[in-house]
Amino acid sequence: MQYKVDGRGEIVADMTMEKDLEETVIEREEKVRNSKKLQQINLFSKQVVDKMVKEGVPPSPSNFLVYFEKYLEEKAPAQKDAIQSVLELESSEDTQREYLYKIDAYLKQNDEKTKTLLNNVNTLYSKASKIINYIKVKGLELAKNPTKSSITTFDTKISQALSSLEKQQKEIKDDYLSIATLMKNFSKESIFDKKYEVYNKKYFFDMLSSELENMKNFTYKNSVIAFCVKKKVLNDVKLQSDRDIISRTIAKMILERSRRSDILSHYEDGVFLLMLKHTDFSQAQKAVDSIKNYVSFANFIIDGKQIQPKIDTFITEIKEEQSIDEIVGSSIEGLLNG
């Protein structure tokens, strides 16, 4: 133990060296733990690649991610937690899904601002039209009792003003139509459902089309889970806005539980589609069981009444010979008629 003299001239224990030694020991132990975790993840990664090669799936980055997450679920809890703790060091902000969400959400916000701007331009266009008509009427009134010089001067100025306003009016109208067309095109290309904060139907169809092409070249299975909050639950809620909150919250909960390779989208009217890559029917059923268990912990208090949501689900194992309409149609029909 070392000692030092404090500001009052008293001798006190100097714990600096002991603390430094303690921190050094802790850091060393932490490095050992991290080293063991890295060894685990390195070994597991090799096992994942071996399984992909064995099953005839090319070890591309996207396929590796799917298989990595898929087989991680089969590991013992201790090993699974150790590997996940390493993965959590990666910033989730850099994942493709969240990146696309943020970009698309940002564009949606600008879309709202552009709409406001267009409304203002439309108002300005309307006022300009009224001014033109007003000047024309005033010109006729002055023409009834004017002097020759005043008529000439007034006529010249009015002609100049009308010419300028009509030119601006046409420019505003052309700009309005151009921006409106751009907005319409942007909406068609959007991949984000702003209301439910997940992917939209168009993006899901695009990804499903891509997977169908992949399935023709490689032998693996994909599944789709259609789900929605039970009608009985939603019928107990008066306001549509509250129903939307329940459906959106459940969708976000499921998104949190899904793998990064899964695609969750809103189909329509509170019905959602979740595509699970490299997942057969039995594996999808396990995912459904896990989702339902997770959702069972959710509770909502609406108008002083406790609402415990439950969901309906339907699983479709994708066949490569099926069309997108057949896959989605059977999923929605099975969900709504099940």
C-alpha positions as CSV (number, residue, x, y, z in Angstrom):
1,M,0.0,0.0,0.0
2,Q,1.3,3.4,-0.9
3,Y,0.5,6.7,0.9
4,K,0.5,10.4,0.1
5,V,0.0,13.7,1.9
6,D,-3.4,15.3,1.1
7,G,-4.2,19.1,1.0
8,R,-4.7,19.2,4.7
9,G,-1.2,17.8,5.4
10,E,-2.6,14.5,6.5
11,I,-1.2,11.1,5.4
12,V,-3.7,9.1,3.4
13,A,-3.6,5.9,1.5
14,D,-2.8,6.3,-2.2
15,M,-5.1,3.9,-4.1
16,T,-3.9,5.0,-7.6
17,M,-1.5,2.1,-8.1
18,E,-4.0,-0.5,-6.7
19,K,-6.8,0.9,-9.0
20,D,-4.4,0.8,-12.0
21,L,-3.5,-2.8,-11.2
22,E,-7.2,-3.7,-10.8
23,E,-8.1,-2.1,-14.1
24,T,-5.3,-3.8,-15.8
25,V,-6.5,-7.2,-14.5
26,I,-10.0,-6.4,-15.6
27,E,-8.9,-5.4,-19.0
28,R,-6.8,-8.5,-19.4
29,E,-9.7,-10.7,-18.3
30,E,-12.0,-8.9,-20.8
31,K,-9.5,-9.5,-23.6
32,V,-9.4,-13.2,-22.7
33,R,-13.2,-13.4,-22.8
34,N,-13.4,-11.5,-26.1
35,S,-10.7,-13.8,-27.6
36,K,-12.7,-16.9,-26.7
37,K,-15.8,-15.3,-28.2
38,L,-13.9,-14.5,-31.4
39,Q,-12.7,-18.1,-31.5
40,Q,-16.3,-19.3,-31.2
41,I,-17.6,-17.0,-33.9
42,N,-14.7,-18.0,-36.2
43,L,-15.4,-21.7,-35.8
44,F,-19.2,-21.1,-36.2
45,S,-18.6,-19.1,-39.4
46,K,-16.6,-22.0,-40.8
47,Q,-19.4,-24.4,-39.9
48,V,-21.9,-22.1,-41.7
49,V,-19.8,-22.0,-44.9
50,D,-19.4,-25.8,-44.8
51,K,-23.2,-26.3,-44.5
52,M,-23.8,-23.9,-47.4
53,V,-21.4,-25.8,-49.6
54,K,-22.8,-29.1,-48.6
55,E,-26.4,-27.9,-49.4
56,G,-25.3,-26.5,-52.7
57,V,-25.8,-22.9,-51.8
58,P,-23.2,-20.4,-53.0
59,P,-21.5,-18.7,-50.0
60,S,-22.3,-15.1,-51.2
61,P,-22.5,-12.4,-48.5
62,S,-26.4,-12.3,-48.6
63,N,-26.7,-16.1,-48.4
64,F,-24.1,-16.3,-45.6
65,L,-26.1,-13.8,-43.6
66,V,-29.3,-15.9,-43.9
67,Y,-27.5,-19.1,-43.0
68,F,-25.6,-17.5,-40.2
69,E,-28.8,-16.3,-38.5
70,K,-30.6,-19.5,-39.3
71,Y,-28.1,-21.9,-37.7
72,L,-27.4,-19.6,-34.8
73,E,-30.9,-20.3,-33.6
74,E,-29.9,-24.0,-33.2
75,K,-27.0,-23.3,-30.9
76,A,-27.0,-23.7,-27.2
77,P,-28.1,-20.5,-25.3
78,A,-24.6,-19.9,-23.9
79,Q,-22.9,-20.1,-27.3
80,K,-25.7,-18.2,-29.0
81,D,-25.4,-15.4,-26.4
82,A,-21.6,-15.3,-26.8
83,I,-21.8,-14.9,-30.6
84,Q,-24.6,-12.4,-30.5
85,S,-22.6,-10.2,-28.0
86,V,-19.9,-9.9,-30.6
87,L,-22.4,-9.2,-33.4
88,E,-23.9,-6.4,-31.2
89,L,-20.6,-4.5,-31.5
90,E,-21.5,-3.8,-35.1
91,S,-23.6,-0.7,-35.5
92,S,-27.2,-1.6,-36.5
93,E,-27.3,1.8,-38.2
94,D,-25.2,0.3,-41.0
95,T,-27.6,-2.5,-41.8
96,Q,-29.2,-2.3,-45.2
97,R,-32.7,-2.4,-43.8
98,E,-32.4,0.4,-41.4
99,Y,-30.4,2.5,-43.9
100,L,-33.2,2.1,-46.5
101,Y,-35.8,2.9,-43.8
102,K,-34.1,6.1,-42.8
103,I,-33.5,7.3,-46.3
104,D,-37.1,6.5,-47.3
105,A,-38.5,8.0,-44.2
106,Y,-36.5,11.2,-44.8
107,L,-37.8,11.4,-48.4
108,K,-41.3,10.9,-47.1
109,Q,-40.9,13.9,-44.8
110,N,-39.7,16.0,-47.7
111,D,-42.6,14.7,-49.7
112,E,-44.9,16.3,-47.1
113,K,-43.1,19.6,-47.2
114,T,-43.2,19.6,-51.0
115,K,-47.0,19.0,-50.9
116,T,-47.3,22.1,-48.6
117,L,-45.1,24.1,-51.1
118,L,-47.4,23.0,-54.0
119,N,-50.5,24.1,-52.1
120,N,-48.9,27.5,-51.6
121,V,-48.0,27.7,-55.3
122,N,-51.5,26.7,-56.2
123,T,-52.8,29.6,-53.9
124,L,-50.5,32.0,-55.5
125,Y,-51.6,30.9,-59.0
126,S,-55.2,31.5,-58.0
127,K,-54.5,34.9,-56.6
128,A,-52.6,35.9,-59.8
129,S,-55.6,34.9,-61.8
130,K,-57.9,37.1,-59.7
131,I,-55.5,40.1,-60.0
132,I,-55.5,39.7,-63.8
133,N,-59.3,39.7,-63.9
134,Y,-59.4,42.7,-61.5
135,I,-57.0,44.8,-63.6
136,K,-59.0,44.0,-66.7
137,V,-62.3,45.2,-65.1
138,K,-60.6,48.3,-63.7
139,G,-59.3,49.1,-67.1
140,L,-62.8,49.0,-68.6
141,E,-64.1,51.3,-65.9
142,L,-61.4,53.9,-66.4
143,A,-61.9,53.8,-70.1
144,K,-65.4,55.2,-69.7
145,N,-64.2,58.6,-68.4
146,P,-60.6,59.2,-69.1
147,T,-58.4,61.7,-70.9
148,K,-56.6,60.6,-74.0
149,S,-53.1,60.6,-72.3
150,S,-54.3,58.8,-69.2
151,I,-55.9,56.1,-71.3
152,T,-52.7,55.7,-73.3
153,T,-50.5,55.5,-70.1
154,F,-52.9,53.3,-68.3
155,D,-53.3,51.0,-71.2
156,T,-49.6,50.7,-71.7
157,K,-48.9,49.9,-68.0
158,I,-51.8,47.4,-67.8
159,S,-50.6,45.7,-70.9
160,Q,-47.1,45.3,-69.5
161,A,-48.5,44.1,-66.1
162,L,-50.8,41.6,-67.7
163,S,-48.1,40.3,-70.0
164,S,-45.8,39.8,-67.0
165,L,-48.5,38.2,-64.8
166,E,-49.6,35.9,-67.5
167,K,-46.0,34.8,-68.1
168,Q,-45.5,34.2,-64.4
169,Q,-48.9,32.4,-64.2
170,K,-47.8,30.0,-67.0
171,E,-44.4,29.3,-65.4
172,I,-46.1,28.6,-62.0
173,K,-48.6,26.3,-63.7
174,D,-45.8,24.4,-65.6
175,D,-43.7,24.1,-62.4
176,Y,-46.7,22.8,-60.5
177,L,-47.4,20.1,-63.0
178,S,-43.8,19.1,-63.2
179,I,-43.4,18.8,-59.5
180,A,-46.7,16.9,-59.2
181,T,-45.5,14.4,-61.8
182,L,-42.2,13.9,-60.0
183,M,-44.0,13.3,-56.7
184,K,-46.3,10.8,-58.3
185,N,-43.3,8.9,-59.8
186,F,-41.5,9.0,-56.4
187,S,-44.6,7.5,-54.7
188,K,-44.6,4.7,-57.2
189,E,-40.9,3.9,-56.4
190,S,-41.2,4.1,-52.6
191,I,-40.4,1.0,-50.7
192,F,-41.6,2.2,-47.3
193,D,-45.1,2.1,-45.7
194,K,-45.1,5.2,-43.6
195,K,-48.2,4.3,-41.7
196,Y,-46.9,1.0,-40.3
197,E,-43.2,1.8,-40.5
198,V,-42.3,-1.4,-42.5
199,Y,-41.7,-2.2,-46.1
200,N,-44.6,-1.7,-48.5
201,K,-46.2,-4.3,-50.8
202,K,-44.2,-3.2,-53.9
203,Y,-40.9,-3.9,-52.2
204,F,-42.1,-7.2,-51.0
205,F,-43.2,-8.2,-54.5
206,D,-39.8,-7.2,-55.9
207,M,-37.9,-9.2,-53.3
208,L,-40.3,-12.2,-53.8
209,S,-39.6,-12.1,-57.5
210,S,-35.9,-12.1,-56.9
211,E,-36.1,-15.1,-54.6
212,L,-38.2,-17.0,-57.1
213,E,-35.4,-16.5,-59.6
214,N,-32.8,-17.7,-57.1
215,M,-34.8,-20.8,-56.3
216,K,-34.7,-21.8,-59.9
217,N,-30.9,-21.9,-59.8
218,F,-30.3,-23.1,-56.2
219,T,-32.0,-25.8,-54.2
220,Y,-33.3,-24.1,-51.1
221,K,-36.7,-23.2,-49.6
222,N,-38.3,-20.0,-48.6
223,S,-41.6,-19.4,-46.7
224,V,-44.1,-16.6,-46.3
225,I,-46.0,-15.9,-43.1
226,A,-49.2,-13.8,-43.5
227,F,-50.4,-12.3,-40.2
228,C,-52.8,-9.7,-38.8
229,V,-54.2,-8.8,-35.4
230,K,-57.3,-10.9,-34.7
231,K,-60.6,-9.1,-35.8
232,K,-62.1,-9.9,-32.4
233,V,-59.4,-7.9,-30.7
234,L,-59.7,-4.9,-33.1
235,N,-63.5,-4.9,-33.0
236,D,-63.3,-4.1,-29.3
237,V,-61.5,-0.9,-30.1
238,K,-63.7,2.1,-31.2
239,L,-61.3,4.4,-33.0
240,Q,-59.5,3.4,-36.2
241,S,-56.5,5.4,-35.2
242,D,-56.2,3.2,-32.0
243,R,-56.6,0.0,-34.1
244,D,-53.8,1.3,-36.4
245,I,-51.6,1.8,-33.3
246,I,-52.1,-1.7,-32.2
247,S,-51.3,-3.2,-35.6
248,R,-48.3,-1.0,-36.1
249,T,-46.9,-1.9,-32.6
250,I,-47.3,-5.6,-33.2
251,A,-45.6,-5.3,-36.6
252,K,-42.7,-3.4,-35.0
253,M,-42.4,-6.1,-32.3
254,I,-42.2,-8.8,-35.0
255,L,-39.7,-6.8,-36.9
256,E,-37.5,-6.6,-33.8
257,R,-37.7,-10.4,-33.5
258,S,-37.0,-11.1,-37.1
259,R,-33.6,-11.8,-38.8
260,R,-32.0,-9.1,-40.8
261,S,-32.5,-11.1,-43.9
262,D,-36.3,-11.4,-43.3
263,I,-38.6,-9.1,-45.3
264,L,-41.6,-7.6,-43.4
265,S,-44.1,-5.6,-45.3
266,H,-47.6,-4.3,-45.0
267,Y,-49.9,-5.8,-47.7
268,E,-53.1,-3.8,-47.1
269,D,-55.8,-3.2,-44.5
270,G,-53.6,-4.2,-41.5
271,V,-52.5,-7.5,-43.1
272,F,-48.7,-8.1,-43.1
273,L,-46.4,-10.5,-45.0
274,L,-43.1,-11.8,-43.6
275,M,-40.7,-13.6,-46.0
276,L,-38.3,-16.0,-44.4
277,K,-35.4,-16.9,-46.6
278,H,-33.9,-20.4,-46.6
279,T,-36.7,-21.5,-44.3
280,D,-39.0,-24.5,-44.9
281,F,-42.5,-25.0,-43.4
282,S,-41.5,-26.6,-40.2
283,Q,-38.9,-23.9,-39.5
284,A,-41.5,-21.2,-40.3
285,Q,-43.8,-22.9,-37.8
286,K,-41.2,-22.5,-35.1
287,A,-40.9,-18.9,-36.0
288,V,-44.7,-18.4,-35.8
289,D,-44.7,-20.1,-32.3
290,S,-41.9,-17.8,-31.2
291,I,-43.7,-14.7,-32.6
292,K,-47.0,-15.6,-30.9
293,N,-45.3,-16.1,-27.6
294,Y,-43.6,-12.8,-27.9
295,V,-46.8,-10.9,-28.9
296,S,-48.6,-12.5,-25.9
297,F,-46.6,-10.2,-23.6
298,A,-47.9,-7.1,-25.2
299,N,-50.7,-5.1,-23.5
300,F,-52.5,-1.9,-24.5
301,I,-54.6,0.4,-22.3
302,I,-57.2,2.1,-24.5
303,D,-60.0,4.2,-22.9
304,G,-59.2,2.7,-19.6
305,K,-59.6,-0.8,-21.0
306,Q,-56.8,-3.3,-21.1
307,I,-56.4,-4.9,-24.6
308,Q,-54.2,-8.0,-25.0
309,P,-53.6,-8.5,-28.7
310,K,-53.5,-11.9,-30.4
311,I,-52.7,-12.5,-34.1
312,D,-53.9,-14.8,-36.8
313,T,-51.2,-16.4,-39.0
314,F,-50.9,-18.5,-42.1
315,I,-47.7,-20.1,-43.5
316,T,-47.0,-20.7,-47.2
317,E,-43.9,-22.6,-48.2
318,I,-42.9,-21.1,-51.6
319,K,-42.7,-23.4,-54.6
320,E,-40.4,-22.2,-57.4
321,E,-43.1,-23.0,-60.0
322,Q,-45.6,-20.7,-58.3
323,S,-46.2,-17.1,-59.5
324,I,-46.1,-14.1,-57.2
325,D,-49.9,-13.7,-57.4
326,E,-50.4,-17.4,-56.5
327,I,-48.1,-17.2,-53.5
328,V,-49.5,-14.0,-52.1
329,G,-53.1,-14.9,-53.0
330,S,-53.0,-18.2,-51.2
331,S,-51.3,-16.7,-48.2
332,I,-53.9,-13.9,-47.8
333,E,-56.8,-16.3,-48.5
334,G,-55.5,-18.8,-46.0
335,L,-55.1,-16.1,-43.4
336,L,-58.6,-14.5,-43.9
337,N,-60.4,-17.8,-44.2
338,G,-58.5,-19.8,-41.7
